[in-house]
C-alpha cells in the first residue's frame, strides 16, 4: 500500500513585463509633474518673483490642460462607474482650463475687462 502525500501547489512563474505603453506613460507623467514643480518653484522663488503674473498664468493654464487630458485618457481606459467618475472630473478640469484661459487673457489685455466685468 502506498501512501499519498499531499503536495504544496506549485506557484506559477512570474509574468514578465511586456513593456507596453503603461511604463512609458508613468515615466511621462513623472517627468511632466517634475517639470511643472521645478518651473513653479523657479517662477515663485527666482529672480522673476512678482513680475511674471502672465507667465505663471500660462503655466497654470498648461497644467490644467494637461490634467484635463489625463482625465480624458483615464476615462477612455476604464469602464462602468470609474469611467463616469473620470468623465465628471475631466469636465471639471476642462471648465477650470477655460477659466484659466480667460484669466490669462485678462492678464495680457487690459481692455479685456470690458468683456469680463467681474474681474475689475
N, C-alpha and C positions, 0 to 999 in steps of 0.2 A: 504494500500500500504506500502510495506516495502522498506526500503532504503538500497542499497548495499553499505557498507563501504569498501573502498579499504584497504586491509591489507598489511602490510610490508612482504616481503618474509622472510621465516624462513631460517636462516643460518644452514647449515649442521654442525653437531658436528665435532670438530677437530678430525682428524685421529690420532690414537695412533701410535707411532713409533714401528715398528716390530723388531728393534734391529738386523738387518741383518749385512752383512759384512761392510757396509759403516761406521758406528761409530767405529768399530774396526780398519778399515783401516785408518781413520782420526787420531785415537789415535796412531797408529803405525807410521804414517808419522810425527806426532808431536814429539813423543819420539825419533825417528831416527834423525830428524832435530836438536832437542835439544842436543842429544849426540854428533853429529858432531860439533856443535858450541862450546860446552864445551871442546871437545877434541882438536879442533883447538886452542882455547884460551889457554889451558894448554900447548900445544906444542909451541905456539908462545911466551907466556909470562912466562912459567915455568922455572925451573932450567935446562931444556934441551935446552934452547934457543940457536940457532945457531949450535947445534951439531947433529940435527936429520933430516938432509935433506932426508935421506932414509925413515925414519918413516913418515914424513909429505907427502912424495910422495906416500906412501902406503895408507894414509888416503885420499889423493886426488883421488887415483885410486878407492878406495872403494866408495867414494862419487859419482864419475862419473858413476860407475857401478850401484849404486842404482838409480841414476837419469835416466839412460838408461832403467832400469827395470820399473820404474814408467811410463816412456813414452810408453813403450810397453804395459803395463797394461791399460793405458788411451786409447791407440789406439784400444785395444780389446773391450773396453766398449762403444765406440762411433760409430757413423755412418756418412757416407757422407763425406763432406769436413773436418769436425772435425777429422775424422779418418785419412784422408790424412795428415792433419797438424801435428797430433801427431806422425804419422809414419815418417815424414820428420825430426821432431825434435828428435825422437828416434834414427834415423840413424845418426844424428849429434852427439848425445851423445855416441853412440857406437863407432864412429870414435874417439871421444875425449877420451874414455876409452882405446882404443887401443894405442893412443898416450901416455896416462898416463902410461900404462904398459911398453912401450918402454923406457920412461923417468925413470921409477922406475928401470928397468933392467940396464939402463945406470949408475944409481947411485950405484947399487950393484956391478957391474963388471967393472973394468977399461978396460979390454980387449974388452968390447962391442963397444968401439969407432971404431973398425975396421969395424963393420957391419953398423954403422950409422956415417959416416964421418961428417955429418952436425952438430953434437953435439960437435965437437972439438973447 
